[in-house]
Amino acid sequence: MMQMQNNWKRKIILFLVSQSITLFGSQIVQMAIVWYVTLYTASGVWVAAFSVCSYMPQFVLSFLGGVWADRYNRKMLIIGADTGIAIATFTMFMIIPYISSEPVLLITLLFMSMIRSAGAGIQSPAVNAVIPQLVPKEHLMRYNGINATMQSVVQFSAPAAAGVVLAVGTLRATMMIDILTAVIGIALFASVSLPMQEKIRLNVPVLADVHAGISCACSQKLIGKLLVVYGLFTFLCVPGGYLSGLFVSRDYGNTYWYLTAVEMCGFGGMMAGGVLCSAWGIKSRNKTLLTGLCVFGAMAIGMGVSERFSLYCIFMVLYGVALTIVQTTIITWLQETTKSAMQGRVFGLMGSVYSLCYPGGMVIFGSMADVMPLQWIIVGSGIALIFISSCFFSHRFFVFTHTIFEVVGVNKKQKERQSRQKSLEKFNSITQKVKPENQNQTHNVRSEAVEPKNRQV
């Protein structure tokens, strides 16, 4: 018994370490590309183009990646996606010396970003589905917290590493780091054997499986509710989190020290939140999510109204703690609630929600920040988050979201019934035509379960 317990623990640690290593290389390249485009073009159009290409393929392919995660071997999908991303990066590494035109280089980097985003769309649902495949249900919160902590460490250290590499090297050097980390991560994960997964039938069309995943979210109240809250949460995170650099530069001073301090406080809080989840293994999902949303909204309001930078940093640390707690709770709750054969599709849908709500929030709130004070937007997002948290367990909110899902589900069921009815009518018309009594044939006059009327003796 003890050997089996140590076995799954060893597997999940190896898996999380392998994913953190590959994520580290990917984050370095991602930051290097963004900085390169920003510094060498100073063009909002190019920055916007790279932002779209970094998320849109992931949004589109997350549905398909979720279906594949339920149909095929998840280990092979993850390794295949990492390998594909590494090949695209290596190809770019090889051809950069032969590109002399700056616009051509930017376009080539744009295509590479699209390929990397597509790989992430295929990989992410499988990664989230592998964790409950390895970890017993009662330990999911703890190991999701460990995963969140490791990802926060990577996201905290990758920008610094990218800055150092670019300062002493070139863009190609960051790509080589990504290739090496991919090789190490793939080798580690290849040594992990996964338990048998429950797979869906392969003779069903892919679009039917996508439809089944959406229907699952629509029909199961809790899953649909969590996805709605996750989408709203991601959207409202943008003003206080992703636009924090812009807010600090406007209100406190446009210095690297302030920007670095804010990033360190945010990622430090996220690491602390992951440690909190992993150490305590919080049991009550309802109270944890409710508290996390309330604290997150309150910290956003505090950041918007604070006049001292030191106080703003304290709020940012607590903001990061609440961010990790909310995300970890939602992921764990979905893993516990969703059937194993449906998890890939549900997490594919979750990935699509993120890939849609985050860029959407950047476009909307980024545009609003140019016409009104950003602190008003941050305070408004905090109030909205507290309102969502107060409504999360409200019967009216529950009925409202479930009614939407029921309407969608009823419409789909009606279409399915109509389709089945048409197929049945078509089948009946065909069988009616081929019945012996409806044919002008004399060699066979026997009808079903009826003796022929004129039998020659």
Secondary structure as GFF3:
##gff-version 3
##sequence-region A 1 457
A	DSSP	alpha_helix	2	41	.	.	.	ID=ss1
A	DSSP	alpha_helix	44	71	.	.	.	ID=ss2
A	DSSP	alpha_helix	74	95	.	.	.	ID=ss3
A	DSSP	three_ten_helix	96	98	.	.	.	ID=ss4
A	DSSP	alpha_helix	102	134	.	.	.	ID=ss5
A	DSSP	three_ten_helix	137	139	.	.	.	ID=ss6
A	DSSP	alpha_helix	140	168	.	.	.	ID=ss7
A	DSSP	alpha_helix	171	190	.	.	.	ID=ss8
A	DSSP	alpha_helix	206	219	.	.	.	ID=ss9
A	DSSP	alpha_helix	221	237	.	.	.	ID=ss10
A	DSSP	pi_helix	238	242	.	.	.	ID=ss11
A	DSSP	alpha_helix	244	251	.	.	.	ID=ss12
A	DSSP	alpha_helix	256	280	.	.	.	ID=ss13
A	DSSP	alpha_helix	285	305	.	.	.	ID=ss14
A	DSSP	alpha_helix	309	337	.	.	.	ID=ss15
A	DSSP	three_ten_helix	340	342	.	.	.	ID=ss16
A	DSSP	alpha_helix	343	368	.	.	.	ID=ss17
A	DSSP	alpha_helix	374	392	.	.	.	ID=ss18
A	DSSP	alpha_helix	395	433	.	.	.	ID=ss19
A	DSSP	three_ten_helix	436	438	.	.	.	ID=ss20
###
